[in-house]
Amino acid sequence: MPPAETQGYKFNHTMIRVKDPKASLKFYCDILGMDLIHEQPMTDFTLYFLGYGGGSTDSASVEEKRALRLNREGILELTHNHGTESDPSFQGYASGNSDPGRGFGHIAISVPNIQECCARLEGLGVPFKKRLTDGRMKNIAFCLDPDGYWVEIVPQSLAEHPNKPE
């Protein structure tokens, strides 16, 4: 049990940098089905907060959108530094899965039917790092987002989960 001082803490979000917000928003919202919960333009960069079950916040005020994203769990923050999308010399960001920059591994989404999800992603031309048919673990897959970040696809069913107890 956590200490009393930490009661009420929530894991709120993780942030990844993206080169082209249009491509990233298309991937995360249109392909993976996340909702854009809050967009926060700044002087040199823009923050995009995404999550599942966020619903439409179009009519909400900036403060209501901010409160919504700060009081929930499981948010993905995409940070776009202005200008990277049109800079031909920009090399992209380290995905965390190769040198230099190894460290960050992946984000993960759980889906009700992993076979249907992976077939849909393949049909949409989404690149994969690991398909269901690759390797020993036949019940997880890794697709790649527009910046090369790994997105793990895992089943919601415990019977199909790769880490189920023997």
C-alpha positions in Angstrom: 0.0 0.0 0.0 1.4 3.4 -0.9 2.2 5.9 1.9 -0.7 8.2 3.0 1.2 11.2 1.6 0.9 9.8 -2.0 -2.8 8.9 -1.9 -4.5 10.4 -4.9 -1.4 10.5 -7.1 -2.0 9.5 -10.7 0.3 8.7 -13.6 -0.8 11.6 -15.9 1.2 11.6 -19.1 4.4 10.9 -21.0 5.8 13.1 -23.7 7.4 12.4 -27.0 8.7 14.9 -29.5 7.3 14.7 -33.0 8.6 16.2 -36.3 5.3 16.7 -38.1 2.2 17.2 -36.0 -0.2 16.6 -38.9 1.3 13.1 -39.6 1.4 12.3 -35.8 -2.1 13.4 -35.2 -3.4 11.4 -38.2 -1.6 8.3 -36.8 -2.7 8.6 -33.1 -6.2 10.0 -33.7 -7.3 8.7 -37.0 -5.5 5.3 -37.0 -5.2 4.5 -33.3 -8.5 6.2 -32.4 -7.2 8.6 -29.6 -9.0 11.8 -28.9 -7.2 15.2 -29.0 -8.0 16.3 -25.5 -6.1 19.6 -25.5 -3.9 21.5 -27.9 -1.7 24.1 -26.2 0.2 26.4 -28.6 3.3 28.2 -27.2 5.7 30.6 -28.8 8.2 28.0 -30.2 6.4 24.8 -29.8 2.9 23.3 -29.5 1.7 20.6 -27.1 -0.9 18.0 -28.1 -2.5 15.9 -25.3 -4.1 12.7 -26.5 -6.0 9.9 -24.8 -8.8 7.4 -25.0 -12.3 8.3 -23.9 -11.6 12.0 -23.8 -14.6 12.8 -25.9 -15.0 16.1 -27.7 -13.7 19.1 -25.9 -14.4 21.5 -28.8 -16.8 23.6 -26.7 -14.8 23.5 -23.5 -12.8 26.6 -22.4 -9.0 26.4 -22.3 -9.1 26.1 -18.5 -11.7 23.2 -18.7 -9.5 21.4 -21.2 -6.5 21.9 -19.0 -8.4 20.6 -16.0 -9.6 17.6 -17.9 -6.1 16.6 -19.0 -4.5 17.2 -15.5 -7.1 15.1 -13.7 -7.0 11.8 -15.6 -4.5 9.1 -16.3 -2.9 7.7 -19.4 -2.3 10.8 -21.5 0.2 11.0 -24.4 1.7 14.4 -24.9 3.1 15.1 -28.4 5.5 18.1 -28.5 6.1 19.7 -31.8 9.0 22.2 -32.0 7.9 24.6 -34.7 9.8 24.4 -38.0 11.0 20.8 -37.8 8.3 19.7 -40.2 9.8 21.7 -43.1 13.5 21.6 -42.2 15.3 19.3 -44.7 18.4 19.2 -42.4 16.3 17.9 -39.4 17.4 14.3 -38.7 14.5 13.3 -36.5 14.3 12.3 -32.9 15.9 9.2 -31.3 13.2 6.6 -30.7 15.1 5.3 -27.7 15.5 1.8 -29.2 18.9 2.3 -31.0 22.2 4.0 -30.3 22.7 6.8 -29.8 19.8 7.6 -27.5 18.9 4.1 -26.3 16.7 4.3 -23.2 13.0 5.0 -24.0 11.4 1.8 -25.2 7.8 2.2 -26.3 4.2 3.2 -25.5 1.5 0.5 -25.4 -2.1 0.2 -26.2 -4.4 -2.7 -25.3 -7.0 -3.8 -27.8 -10.0 -6.1 -27.6 -9.0 -8.1 -30.7 -5.3 -8.0 -31.5 -5.6 -10.0 -34.8 -8.2 -7.5 -36.2 -6.2 -4.5 -35.0 -3.0 -5.7 -36.6 -4.8 -6.6 -39.8 -6.3 -3.2 -39.9 -3.0 -1.4 -39.3 -1.3 -3.5 -42.0 -4.1 -2.7 -44.4 -3.6 1.0 -43.7 0.1 0.7 -44.5 1.4 1.2 -40.9 4.9 -0.1 -40.7 5.7 -2.8 -38.1 8.8 -3.5 -36.1 7.4 -6.9 -35.0 4.3 -8.5 -36.4 2.2 -11.2 -34.6 3.8 -13.8 -36.7 7.4 -12.7 -35.9 9.5 -14.2 -33.0 8.4 -16.4 -30.2 5.7 -14.1 -28.7 2.8 -14.5 -31.1 0.4 -12.4 -28.9 2.1 -9.0 -29.1 3.1 -6.7 -32.0 5.0 -3.5 -32.4 4.1 -0.9 -35.0 5.9 2.3 -35.7 4.5 5.8 -35.5 5.6 8.5 -38.1 8.7 9.4 -36.0 9.8 5.8 -35.6 8.6 5.4 -32.0 7.5 1.8 -31.2 3.8 1.3 -30.2 3.2 -2.1 -28.6 -0.1 -3.6 -29.3 -1.3 -6.0 -26.6 -4.5 -8.0 -26.1 -6.9 -6.9 -23.4 -7.8 -10.6 -22.7 -5.7 -12.1 -19.9 -6.0 -15.5 -21.7 -4.1 -14.0 -24.7 -1.7 -11.8 -22.7 2.0 -12.5 -23.1 2.8 -12.2 -19.4 0.0 -14.5 -18.1 1.0 -16.7 -15.2 1.8 -20.3 -16.1 
